[in-house]
């Protein structure tokens, strides 16, 4: 069965960086886009961007351009999201989620989600 | 950016009764070449990730109970829960995946009256 398993919770100081991993199993990792979505405590869902695991191509939300980096390691079916220059308002649960196939290049809903990674930014 | 709005913010429904959640997009999310609405609904229970319920505005995801249904056209969409069950207590989000940034509505919290 399809699974996305994320790395554990992190506590970071303002100005630091965090790298969250998302290990995929149960399907062909390079066949589907991986998106990242975050949720601040008690708040709604915010889309951050996607990575094409096949090509490594990315598309970041304008709010995150310049300080988010999405990468992947196809040898271990894992996607990564790194956020730099952390601020207290980056405290949130970060989710990876699977979307449509890379071959169609069509937008798609998010059918499988990781369990979420809580990143706490505090001095 | 396409702005998604939802109403109401919160909804209290008796067990077995119908719950209706509305979602509106600031512009069309209909892709004319395939006549599909790029609109999804998600359910998020406390402490859990979102779960896909409905895609293409009205197609139920595999395994989702048939008491959940989606409808709509133009820029107005509806999620209906016909016969609310205790396990349906959650926050429900609509999302457009027509164009980036893929945006979500603010959510509607459903609880038992």
Interface residues (C-beta under 8 A of the other chain):
Chain A: X35 X44 X45 X46 X47 X59 X61 X62 X63 X95 X97 X99 X107 X108 X109 X110 X111 X113 X114 X115 X116
Chain B: X38 X40 X42 X49 X50 X51 X52 X55 X56 X61 X93 X95 X97 X98 X99 X100 X101 X102 X103 X104 X105 X106 X107
